[in-house]
Amino acid sequence: MTTPSTPASTPESDGSDQGSDHEHELEEYAGGTIQARHGYLPVWLLVVYTVLFVWGLYYAYLYWGGVGPGRIG
């Protein structure tokens, strides 16, 4: 597992807004190939997660406990 390197572009702070530095911190993995920062989840992505979860529950309820594919039951 790779560990994050030092932040690439962290704004210099004079201490006036101490809590916001963590929000803007850019972490690099795999030598800078992968970059990660803190952000938000878009509403459409939350809707997709919810729809997939509900579909998974429906599918599990509908097809749970069958004899299996290709079997006569």
C-alpha positions in Angstrom: 0.0 0.0 0.0 1.4 3.4 -0.9 1.4 6.2 1.6 0.6 9.8 0.7 3.5 12.0 0.0 3.7 15.6 1.3 1.0 17.9 0.1 1.8 19.3 -3.4 0.0 22.6 -3.2 -1.0 23.6 0.3 -1.6 27.4 0.6 0.6 29.1 3.2 -1.4 30.0 6.2 -0.9 32.8 8.8 -3.2 31.0 11.2 -6.3 33.1 10.5 -8.3 30.2 9.0 -6.8 27.1 10.7 -9.6 24.6 9.8 -9.7 25.2 6.1 -6.1 23.9 5.3 -7.3 20.3 5.6 -10.1 20.8 3.1 -7.7 22.2 0.4 -4.9 19.6 1.0 -3.8 17.7 -2.1 -2.5 14.2 -1.5 -0.4 12.4 -4.1 -0.1 8.6 -4.5 2.1 6.5 -6.7 4.6 9.3 -7.3 2.0 11.9 -8.3 0.1 9.7 -10.7 -3.0 9.7 -8.5 -4.1 12.8 -6.8 -6.8 13.0 -4.1 -8.4 15.9 -2.3 -11.3 16.4 0.0 -14.5 17.3 -1.7 -18.2 16.6 -1.8 -20.4 13.9 -3.3 -22.7 15.2 -6.1 -26.4 14.7 -5.6 -26.7 12.6 -8.8 -24.1 10.1 -7.4 -26.0 9.7 -4.2 -29.1 9.1 -6.3 -27.3 6.4 -8.2 -26.1 4.7 -5.0 -29.6 4.7 -3.6 -31.2 3.3 -6.8 -28.5 0.6 -7.0 -29.1 -0.3 -3.4 -32.9 -0.5 -3.8 -32.5 -2.6 -7.0 -30.1 -4.9 -5.1 -32.7 -5.5 -2.4 -35.4 -6.1 -4.9 -33.3 -8.5 -6.9 -32.3 -10.4 -3.7 -35.9 -10.7 -2.6 -37.1 -11.8 -6.0 -34.5 -14.4 -6.8 -33.3 -15.6 -3.4 -33.5 -19.3 -2.7 -34.2 -20.6 -6.2 -32.9 -24.0 -7.2 -30.3 -22.5 -9.5 -29.7 -22.0 -13.2 -30.4 -24.9 -15.4 -32.2 -26.9 -12.8 -35.9 -27.9 -13.0 -37.6 -27.0 -9.9 
